[in-house]
Amino acid sequence: MDSPSSGTSESTRWLTTSRSSFVESFRSVRLSAIGRIDKKDLRKRILIPEYLRFAMRDAILSKDINGVGLIISDANCEAPEEPMVVFVNSKSGGRHGPFLKSRLQDIMGEEQVFDLSVVKPPDFVQYGLGCLEKLTSLGDECAKEVREKMRIVVAGGDGTVGWVLGSLSDLNKQKRKPVPPTGIIPLGTGNDLSRSFGWGGSFPFAWKSAIKRFLHKVVTGPICRLDRQAFSDCYHTDDN
């Protein structure tokens, strides 16, 4: 596949499925350039409105885009700047997987952090995003904006990342766009995809502010496009 431009180890990039193998490079975002991250401000930028979080959760658990009954927002509801959900492979990263999941839930809320042992990526695509699309069709502008702005983070190794990207690529087949861009928290042993796209080969758990800083990188990170064929070999990579 086409490789990112030089300096990817110092840059934050997004992965998104595309029919083209063309890779777009943008301005790097360096950790050293990020000052103190205010938790309240960060939550404001990524936290999905409560009624939508619950609607998506119920739709996924019931495997029904109508969940337990859809509620349309009022005109005062505002979508966050960068609505985000995180998939965590709690079995990756040794003892760090459960810790990371707990910390993310503290920052973002439980409904936006999915343990892959409970919520599978295909169910999120079919029912979670499907719920937002159903609300959009009913005239919910907040749901529409959240669906259009959605960003995904995958915490795991190459196999986990490939699984999520493969599931998201079904949106292209179903003509359900846009396909949410995806960032990586490297928790596996190889983490080749994470290295290739500038997310690093491991996560700095010793750094107390690492999680907040990483989410800030996700919010501000530039986008590059990756052809589906380029990561297809990663689908069956084992995470350790």
C-alpha positions in Angstrom: 0.0 0.0 0.0 1.0 3.6 -0.3 2.9 4.7 2.8 2.3 8.0 4.6 4.9 10.7 4.1 8.0 10.8 6.1 7.8 11.7 9.8 4.7 9.6 10.5 6.1 8.5 13.8 5.5 12.1 15.0 2.2 12.8 13.3 -1.4 11.9 14.0 -3.4 10.5 11.2 -6.8 9.0 10.7 -7.7 5.9 8.8 -10.8 5.8 6.7 -12.0 3.3 4.1 -11.9 4.6 0.5 -12.1 3.2 -3.0 -8.8 4.9 -3.8 -5.4 3.9 -2.6 -4.3 7.6 -2.5 -3.0 8.7 0.8 -3.5 12.3 1.8 -0.9 13.8 4.2 -1.7 16.8 6.4 0.0 18.9 9.1 1.5 16.9 11.9 0.1 17.1 15.5 2.9 16.7 18.0 2.3 15.7 21.6 4.8 18.3 22.7 2.6 21.0 21.2 -0.3 20.0 23.4 -0.6 21.8 26.7 -2.7 21.0 29.7 -6.0 19.3 28.6 -9.1 20.4 30.6 -11.3 17.4 31.2 -14.5 19.5 31.1 -13.6 21.1 27.8 -12.6 17.7 26.3 -15.9 16.2 27.4 -17.8 19.0 25.8 -16.1 18.4 22.5 -16.7 14.6 22.3 -19.7 13.8 24.6 -22.8 12.7 22.6 -26.1 14.0 24.0 -27.5 11.6 26.5 -30.7 10.7 24.6 -28.6 9.6 21.6 -26.2 7.6 23.7 -29.0 5.7 25.3 -30.8 5.2 22.0 -27.7 3.8 20.4 -27.0 1.6 23.4 -30.5 0.2 23.4 -30.5 -0.4 19.6 -27.3 -2.3 19.9 -28.3 -4.5 22.8 -31.8 -5.2 21.3 -30.4 -5.5 17.8 -33.2 -3.2 16.6 -32.6 0.3 15.3 -35.7 1.4 17.1 -34.3 0.3 20.4 -36.9 0.6 23.1 -38.5 3.6 21.4 -36.9 6.5 19.7 -37.2 10.1 21.0 -36.6 13.1 18.8 -34.6 15.9 20.2 -35.9 19.4 20.7 -34.6 22.3 18.8 -32.2 23.3 21.6 -30.1 20.1 21.4 -26.6 20.7 20.1 -24.2 18.1 18.7 -20.6 18.1 20.0 -17.8 19.3 17.8 -16.3 15.8 17.5 -18.6 13.0 18.7 -16.6 9.9 19.4 -16.9 6.3 20.4 -14.1 3.9 21.5 -13.8 0.2 21.0 -11.6 -1.4 23.7 -10.2 -4.9 23.5 -9.9 -5.3 27.2 -7.8 -8.5 26.7 -5.1 -6.6 24.9 -2.3 -4.7 26.6 -2.1 -7.1 29.6 -3.4 -5.4 32.8 -3.7 -2.1 31.0 -6.8 -3.0 28.9 -9.3 -2.8 31.8 -7.6 0.3 33.2 -7.9 2.1 29.9 -11.5 1.1 29.6 -12.3 2.5 33.1 -10.4 5.7 32.5 -12.1 6.3 29.1 -15.5 5.7 30.6 -14.7 8.2 33.3 -14.0 10.8 30.7 -16.6 10.0 28.0 -19.4 8.0 29.8 -20.0 4.3 29.6 -22.3 4.4 26.6 -19.5 5.7 24.3 -16.9 3.1 25.3 -17.6 -0.4 24.0 -15.8 -3.5 25.3 -15.4 -5.7 22.3 -16.3 -8.8 24.4 -19.8 -7.3 24.8 -20.4 -5.1 21.7 -19.2 -6.4 18.3 -18.2 -3.9 15.6 -20.8 -5.2 13.1 -23.6 -4.6 15.6 -22.4 -1.1 16.2 -22.4 -0.4 12.4 -25.8 -2.1 11.9 -27.7 -0.9 14.9 -25.8 1.9 16.6 -25.2 4.0 13.5 -28.4 2.6 12.0 -30.3 4.2 15.0 -28.7 7.6 14.3 -29.7 7.2 10.6 -33.3 6.3 11.6 -33.6 9.3 13.8 -32.1 11.5 11.0 -34.8 10.2 8.6 -37.4 11.3 11.2 -36.1 14.8 11.2 -33.7 14.8 14.1 -31.0 17.3 13.2 -28.9 16.6 16.2 -28.7 12.9 15.3 -27.9 13.8 11.7 -25.0 16.0 12.8 -23.6 13.4 15.3 -23.8 10.7 12.5 -21.9 12.9 10.0 -19.2 14.0 12.5 -18.7 10.6 14.2 -15.1 9.5 14.9 -14.0 6.0 16.0 -11.1 5.0 18.2 -9.9 1.4 18.4 -7.9 0.3 21.5 -6.2 -2.9 20.6 -3.7 -4.6 18.3 -3.7 -5.1 14.5 -6.4 -7.8 14.6 -8.8 -5.6 16.5 -8.1 -2.6 14.3 -8.7 -4.8 11.2 -11.9 -6.1 12.6 -13.3 -2.7 13.2 -12.2 -1.3 9.9 -13.6 -4.2 8.1 -17.0 -3.7 9.7 -16.9 0.0 8.9 -16.2 -0.8 5.3 -19.6 -2.4 5.0 -21.0 1.2 5.1 -19.5 1.7 1.7 -21.1 -1.5 0.4 -24.4 -0.4 1.8 -24.0 3.1 0.5 -24.3 4.5 4.0 -21.9 7.4 4.1 -19.9 9.0 5.5 -17.6 6.2 6.9 -16.3 7.4 10.3 -12.6 8.0 10.3 -10.7 5.8 12.8 -7.8 6.4 15.2 -5.8 3.8 17.1 -4.7 3.3 20.7 -2.0 0.6 20.3 -2.5 -2.3 22.8 -1.2 -5.3 20.8 2.2 -6.7 20.4 2.8 -5.9 16.8 0.8 -2.7 16.2 2.0 -2.4 12.6 -1.0 -0.4 11.5 -0.6 2.0 14.5 3.0 2.6 13.7 2.4 3.0 10.0 -0.2 5.8 10.6 1.7 7.7 13.3 -0.1 6.5 16.4 3.0 4.8 17.8 3.9 1.2 18.7 2.7 1.3 22.3 0.6 3.4 24.6 2.4 5.4 27.4 0.5 4.3 30.4 3.1 5.7 32.7 2.1 9.2 31.5 -0.8 10.3 33.7 -2.2 12.7 31.1 -1.7 10.3 28.2 -5.4 9.3 27.8 -6.6 12.9 27.7 -3.8 14.0 25.4 -4.5 11.1 23.1 -8.2 12.0 22.9 -7.2 15.5 22.1 -5.1 14.2 19.3 -8.1 12.3 18.0 -10.2 15.5 18.0 -7.6 17.6 16.2 -6.0 14.9 14.0 -5.8 15.3 10.2 -7.2 12.7 7.9 -5.6 10.3 5.4 -7.4 7.8 3.2 -6.6 4.1 3.1 -7.9 1.7 0.5 -9.8 -1.3 1.9 -7.5 -3.7 0.2 -4.5 -2.1 1.9 -5.6 -3.3 5.4 -7.5 -6.5 4.4 -4.5 -8.7 5.4 -4.8 -7.4 9.0 -8.3 -8.8 9.6 -7.1 -12.1 10.9 -4.0 -10.9 12.7 -3.9 -12.2 16.3 -3.9 -9.7 19.1 -1.8 -10.6 22.2 
